[in-house]
């Protein structure tokens, strides 16, 4: 499902999912596409930050 979404947020989630499955080079590719730097947080911390960002109302 995430493959078809082209927003930076979707690409960040895509990267996280690759990282979770252990595909680090693929995760790195998607982090770059998302325009994000990867700080190597624990997976759960990273997911919490992504979810919080997605749930924030846009201005």
C-alpha positions as CSV (number, residue, x, y, z in Angstrom):
1,X,0.0,0.0,0.0
2,X,2.8,2.5,0.9
3,X,4.5,1.9,-2.5
4,X,1.7,3.8,-4.2
5,X,1.8,6.8,-2.0
6,X,4.3,9.6,-3.0
7,X,4.1,12.0,-0.1
8,X,7.2,12.6,2.2
9,X,5.2,11.2,5.1
10,X,4.3,8.0,3.2
11,X,7.9,7.6,2.1
12,X,9.1,8.0,5.8
13,X,6.6,5.2,6.8
14,X,7.9,3.1,3.9
15,X,11.5,3.6,5.1
16,X,10.5,2.6,8.7
17,X,8.9,-0.6,7.5
18,X,12.0,-1.5,5.5
19,X,14.1,-0.8,8.6
20,X,11.8,-3.0,10.7
21,X,12.2,-5.9,8.3
22,X,16.0,-5.5,8.4
23,X,16.4,-4.1,4.9
24,X,18.6,-1.2,5.9
25,X,19.9,-0.1,2.5
26,X,16.3,0.0,1.2
27,X,15.3,2.0,4.3
28,X,18.1,4.4,3.7
29,X,16.9,4.9,0.1
30,X,13.4,5.8,1.3
31,X,14.6,8.1,4.0
32,X,16.4,10.1,1.4
33,X,13.3,10.2,-0.8
34,X,11.3,11.4,2.2
35,X,13.8,14.2,2.7
36,X,14.6,13.0,6.2
37,X,17.8,12.2,8.1
38,X,17.7,8.9,9.9
39,X,18.9,9.3,13.5
40,X,18.9,5.6,14.3
41,X,16.3,5.8,17.1
42,X,14.9,2.6,18.5
43,X,12.2,1.3,16.1
44,X,9.4,2.0,18.7
45,X,10.7,5.6,19.3
46,X,10.9,6.2,15.6
47,X,7.3,4.9,15.0
48,X,6.0,7.1,17.8
49,X,7.6,10.1,16.3
50,X,6.2,9.3,12.8
51,X,2.7,8.6,14.2
52,X,2.7,11.9,16.2
53,X,3.8,13.8,13.1
54,X,1.0,12.2,11.0
55,X,-1.6,13.0,13.7
56,X,-0.8,16.7,14.0
57,X,-3.3,18.9,12.3
58,X,-2.0,20.7,9.3
59,X,-2.0,24.5,9.2
